[in-house]
Amino acid sequence: MFGMGLTELAVIALVAVLVFGPDRIPELAKQAGQMVKKGRTMANAARDELREELGPEYADLNLRDLNPKTFVRKQIAEAMAADEEEKRTAPAGAERLPDGHVPPFDPEST
């Protein structure tokens, strides 16, 4: 959870008990839970408002897709899929020239 192991969580719990005392820990845990719930509600409301303002063409917008790393990965995957589709649907006998090669040209044919 959050990149922390069991030992780190145990140390944090021990420090919390020493600082706040065992009688205040349940109250603080309840307050922390309420804050997380309120934050999640606010984030969901902001996401819904953004989707509403952008209109129906962006109804399927996922905010995680706006992460540059995810965006680039998605674009590369789509390009590779399109390239594979192009290779699969190419006419029989047609082969693709390597990059930098010029296709053969017969000046007498035209």
C-alpha positions in Angstrom: 0.0 0.0 0.0 1.6 3.3 -1.1 4.9 1.5 -1.6 5.1 0.8 2.2 5.7 -2.6 3.7 4.3 -4.2 6.8 7.2 -3.0 9.0 6.8 0.7 7.9 3.1 0.5 8.7 3.8 -1.1 12.1 6.3 1.7 12.9 3.7 4.4 11.9 1.1 2.7 14.1 3.5 2.5 17.0 4.4 6.2 16.7 0.7 7.1 16.4 -0.1 5.2 19.6 2.8 6.9 21.4 1.9 10.4 20.2 -1.9 10.4 20.4 -2.5 7.7 23.0 -4.6 4.5 22.5 -7.9 6.2 23.5 -7.7 8.8 20.6 -6.7 6.4 17.8 -10.2 5.3 16.9 -11.4 8.9 16.7 -8.5 9.9 14.5 -9.0 6.8 12.3 -12.7 7.7 11.8 -11.8 11.3 10.9 -9.2 10.0 8.4 -11.8 7.8 6.8 -14.2 10.6 6.5 -11.6 12.8 4.9 -10.7 10.1 2.3 -14.4 9.6 1.6 -15.0 13.4 1.1 -11.9 13.6 -1.1 -13.1 10.7 -3.3 -16.5 12.3 -3.6 -15.0 15.6 -4.6 -12.7 13.9 -7.2 -15.7 12.0 -8.7 -17.8 15.2 -8.9 -14.9 17.1 -10.6 -14.5 14.2 -13.1 -18.3 14.1 -13.8 -18.4 17.9 -14.3 -15.4 17.8 -16.7 -17.1 15.1 -18.8 -20.3 17.1 -18.8 -18.6 20.3 -19.9 -16.6 18.5 -22.7 -19.8 17.1 -24.3 -20.9 13.8 -25.6 -17.9 13.3 -27.9 -15.7 12.9 -24.9 -18.1 10.8 -22.8 -15.7 7.9 -22.8 -12.7 10.0 -21.7 -10.6 8.4 -19.0 -8.5 10.8 -17.1 -5.7 8.2 -16.7 -5.3 8.3 -20.5 -4.1 11.9 -20.2 -1.0 10.8 -18.4 1.8 11.3 -21.0 3.3 7.8 -20.4 -0.1 6.2 -20.9 -1.0 8.4 -23.8 2.2 7.5 -25.7 1.8 3.8 -24.9 -1.8 3.8 -26.2 -0.8 5.7 -29.4 2.0 3.2 -30.1 -0.2 0.2 -29.5 -2.9 1.6 -31.9 -0.2 2.3 -34.6 1.2 -1.2 -34.3 -2.3 -2.7 -34.5 -3.1 -0.6 -37.6 0.3 -1.7 -39.2 -0.6 -5.4 -38.4 -4.0 -4.9 -39.9 -2.5 -3.3 -43.0 -0.1 -6.3 -43.4 -2.9 -8.7 -42.9 -5.2 -7.1 -45.5 -2.6 -6.4 -48.2 -3.4 -8.0 -51.6 -1.8 -11.3 -52.3 1.6 -11.0 -53.9 2.1 -7.5 -52.8 5.1 -6.9 -50.6 6.2 -3.9 -48.8 9.4 -2.2 -49.7 12.0 -1.5 -47.0 12.3 2.1 -45.9 14.5 4.1 -48.2 14.0 2.0 -51.3 12.3 3.4 -54.4 9.7 1.3 -56.2 10.6 0.2 -59.7 9.6 2.5 -62.5 9.2 1.8 -66.2 9.3 5.0 -68.2 8.0 3.1 -71.3 4.8 2.0 -69.6 3.3 5.5 -69.5 
